[in-house]
């Protein structure tokens, strides 16, 4: 009798768990479904109150209008270049900085690491004007390098990889030193390969953050051919009126690179989220 009661309790618990998971999934999926359905509506129908969920007539011409309104070829190229070089810089410099803060002893280490933490705690918007003035002083605005510039260093990446290096026993580095490795060889051949999972997680999150960056590309580049997907889509929003079906159609086109990236590296995305939560 007691066993039956416990089994019944487990069933109710499992049913409630699945119920809340399904409800949560529907809530998260609804904005994407709404975006797809809005991209197929007419302008008047998209602004109708009360709103209609399904379009009365499917307007596939909105996708053609989105393609003619924006140079998606240039936007795709600029976004891919920006994401690629921000990821490379994050991995390269954060790995070296994280190793130095975790394993090396030098004067001012704690002070410098405090500056890294301070930068993490500051909102990124306060750095926009100083960074813009730095680029403007050397005439590098309106360029692809300007898109990459804020990602040359990553405070989050430095902190994250420092925590990973702290989890590696010092005896491993000492053993490499006894085998004849100098500091650089110990870092490249021994320590860096041991942080492969952390580097993969940093790669994924750097790519996601760079892809979603909106303010900086809008500020530093005003030429539509030098904008990214996010900033290019922002130009479709008018001051007084906005063609929401065309905007939603353009948003669907902009989702394609990140959707492909997620489908290819789905396991790494999940492991990265679990790893950052553990750290």
N, C-alpha and C positions, 0 to 999 in steps of 0.2 A: 504493500500500500504506500509506504513511504517512498519507495523507488519510483512508483508510478507518478506520485506527486512531484518528485524532483525532475523526472523526465518531462512532465507537462510544463513545469516552470521553465525548463531549458527551451522548450519549443516556443513558448510565449516570448521569452527573451530574444530568441533568434528571429522570430517573426517581427517583433518591434524594431530590432536592429535593421533588418532588411527594409522595413517600411520607411524608417527615417533616412536610410541611405538612398532609397529610391526617390523620396521627396527632395532630398538635397541635390541629387543628380538632376532632377527635372528643373529645379530652381537655377542651377548653374547652366544648363543647356538652353533654357528659354531665351536668353539674350541672343544667342547665335541663331536659333530658329527665327526669332523676330527679325534679325538682320537679313536673313535669307528671304523671308516672306516680304519684307519691306522693299527689298531690291527688285521685286517683281510687280510692285504696285505702280499706279499712276501717282503723280504729284498730289493731286487733290485727294486721292484715297489715302495716301500716307499721312495726311494732316487732318483726316476726318475725326470728328468727335461725336459720339464715342468711337473709338478705334475699331477697325475690323481686323480680324486675325488673318483670314485668307483673302487674297485679292480676287476681285470679281473677274478681272481679265488679267492674264499674265503678260507683262510688258518686258520681254527679253531685250528690247531695244535699250534698256537702261545700261546694260553691260557694254553695248557698243558706244553709248554716249560717254561712259566712264573712260573707255579706252581712248576716245578722241579728245577728252577734256584734259588728260594728263599724259605726259611722256613716260609711260610705265617702264619702258626699256631702260631709260636713264635712271629712274627711281630705283628699280631693282638693282642695277649695277652699283649705284652709290650706296645703297643699303648693305649689299653684300661686301663691298670694299670696307665700309665702316665697321661692320661686325667682325670681319676677318682680322683686320689689323688691331682692333681693340682686344680681341681674344688673344692674339699673339703677344701683344704688349703686357696684358694681364698675366699670362702664364710666365713669360720671360722675367719680367721685373718683380712680380710678386713672389715667384719661387726664390729668387736670389735674396730679396729683402726678408722674406719669411724665414729662410735658413739662417741669415745673419742674426736676426733678432732672437732666434730660438737656440742656436748652437754656438755662436761666436761671442767673445767677450771684448768689448771695446768701450772707450770713454764716451759717455753721453748716450748709451744705448737706451736706457730707461726714458730719458727725456725725449729722444727721437720717436720711440714707440708711443709715448704719450701724445705726441703730435699726430701720429697715425690715428689713434683713438679719437682725438678731438675732431679730426677731419671726418671720421665716420659719424660722429654725433651731430655735425653741422648739416643743415639742409643744403642740398646741392645748388639751390637757386642763388645762394649768396656768392658762389664762385663764378657765376655767369659773367658779370661785368669785368672782374679782373682778368679772366681768361680771354674775353673778347678784346680787351685793351692790349693784352700781350700779343695776340695775333694781328691786331690792327697796326701795332707799332712796327711790325716787320712785313706788312702788306700780304698777309696770308689768309685774310678772310676771302670769302667766295672761292673756296678751294676744297678738294677732297681731304687734304691734310687737316683742315679746320674741323671736319667731322670727327676725325680720329683723336684730335688733340686732348680732349678731356679724359680719354681713356688710356693715355700713355702710362699713367700710374693708377693703381687701384688700392685704396685703403682697405676695403673689404677683403680683396684678394690677399693682401699682405697679412692681415690679421688671421684670415682663415687658414692659410698655409703655415703660418707660424704655429698655430695650434696643432696642425698635423705633424710638423717637425718635432714639436715638444713631446708627441706621443711615441717617437722613435727613441729607443734606448741609446744613451751616449756610448755604450760599449761597442755598438756597431761602427760608429765613426772612429773610435779608438782602434778597433781591429783593422779598419781600412788603412789607418795611418801606419800601423805596425807592418802592414803588407806593402808599404812603400808609396801609398797615395798621398799627394799633397792635399791642401784644403779644397782646391778646385776639383780635383779628380774625385775626392771623397763626396763632394756635393753632386757632381754630374753622374758618376758611375754607381754610387751606393745610395745616397739619400734621396735624390730626385725620383728614381724609379720606385721607391717605396711609397711615394705619395701619389701614385698614379690615379687612384680613385678620387682623391681630393682635387687633383688637377682636372680630372674629367668633370667633376661637379662645378668647379670654378669656370671651366669653359662653357658649360651649359648656361649657367646663370649670367655670366658676362654677355653671352650672345643674346639672351632674353632681355636683359636690361638695355643693351645697346639698340636692339631692334625696336624697343618701346620708347626710346628717347625722342621726345617731341620738342621741348623748349629750345635746347641748344641748336639743333639743325635749323629751326625757324629763325633764330637770332643771327647766326653766323653766316648763313647763306640765304640771299633773297632771290637768286636766280633759280627758277623752277627746275632747270636741268642739273642743278647741283644739290637739290634737296633729296631727302630720303622718303621712303613710303609714308611714314607717319606725318612728316611735315608737308609733303605733297598733298595728302588727303585733307589736311587742315585748310588748304587753299580753296577747297570745294565748298566750305562753309561760308556763306555770304554774310554781309553785315546786317542785312534786313530780311532776306529770304534765302532759303537753302533748299536745293533739290535733293531731298532725303533719299529717294530711290536710287539716284545716281551715286550719292555718297555711300550708301550701303553696298551698291554693286562694286564701287572702288575698294571698299573695305574688304570685300570678299577676295578680290584680286590680291590685296595686300597680305591677306592671311596665308596665301599659298606657300611662301618660303618657310615660315615657321611651322606650318602644318606638316610639310614634308620633313623638316628637321625633327619634329616630334615623333613622327611615324618611324623614322630611321633609328633615332636614339631614345626610344621610349623607355627602355630599361635603365639607361643612364640618367634620364630625367628623374625616375622614381628613386634610384639609388642616391642621386645627388640631394634630393629633398630629405631622404632619410638620414644621410650623412650630415648635412648642415644642422638638422634637428638634434642629432647626437652630439655634435660639437658644441 
